[in-house]
């Protein structure tokens, strides 16, 4: 998945915003809370996609080749795809959508209503 494809997909999820920060990373948020990042961090500066996941997905994904606990965010159950072959585009989209759902559900009910999510 290219950065443009990543950005297009994230932009189609409800009530999302995008900021460029942390050395040109594309950071996607819902209700001001981050759910996915596309960056060029670390050795080799290859594109990396990071996202929030549930406990079970985190345990499974971090055992797979090309996927690691996300630097600085692993304690909150984030993973980072470090190898483009680590996950198919379809699976990346499904996990990003789930990350959006996890973060959306953590927003206050008032915030969810404000954003048209409830």
N, C-alpha and C positions, 0 to 999 in steps of 0.2 A: 504494500500500500504506500503510495507516495504521500508526501505532505499535503499536496493539493487535494488528493482523494480523502485523506484524513480530515482536512478542514471542511470539505464539502459535506462529508457524512455528519460530522459533529454539528455543523450549522443547521442541519435538517431536524435535529432533536429540539423539542419544545423548550422555549425560554432560556436558550443558551447564549452565552457571551464569549468572546474571544479576546485575549490580550496577548501581546508579544512581550515576553520578559525572560529573565535569566539567560541572557546570551542568545537571543533570537529564537527561543522556544515558543511554539504555538500552544497556548494554555487555554483550555476550554472549561467553562464554569457554568453551573446552574445555580441561581440564587446566590451568587458570589462565592460558591464553593467549587473547588476544582474536582473534575471527574476524569479528565484525560489530558495528556501532554504529548506533543511530538517535538523532539529535540535532537540536537547533535552534540550531546555531552560525552565526555570521557575519551579514552584512547581510540584513535582512529577517526573520531568525529563522525562515525556513521549515524544515519538516522535511527532514532530509537523512539518507540511508542510506549508510553506508560499509562496505566489506568488502575483505578480502584477495583477491587474484587472482594467477594465474600470469602470467609475463612476456608471453605472447602476448595474453591477454585484456586485460591492462593497456594494451598498445599500441593495441589495437583500440578499447577502451572510451573511452579518453581522447581519441580523435578524434571521438567522437560528441557531438552537441548535448545539453546538460543533464547531462553527466558530466565530472568534472574529477579530476585527481590529488588524493587526499585530503590536506587540510592536515595537516602534521606526520607523516604516515604514507606519503607518496608514495614515499619512498626504499625502502620495504619492499613496494612494488607494491600499494598500496591505492588504490581509487577512491572517489569520493563522487558520489552522484546528487543533483544540486542542483535538478532540475526533475522533478516527478512524471511528466511526459510523456516523460522521458528513457529509461525502460525499463518494460516491462510487468511486472505483478506476477509472472507465471509466470517470466519471465527473472530477476527479482530473486531469487526463491526458488531457482532453479537455481544462480545465482552464489553465494548465501549457503551453499547446501549444499556447493558446491565449496570455498568459503572454509573451511568447517568441516573438510572432508576434508584440505585443504592443511595446516591447523594441526594436526589430529589426527595426521597422518603425521609431523609434525616432533617429536612428543612422544617421549620415550624409550620403548623397548619395555616397560620395567618400568611406566611411567606408563600406557601403553596397556593393559597387562594389568590394572592396578589399577582402571582405569575401565571395564573390560569391552569394550575396543575391539579387542583382539587375541586 
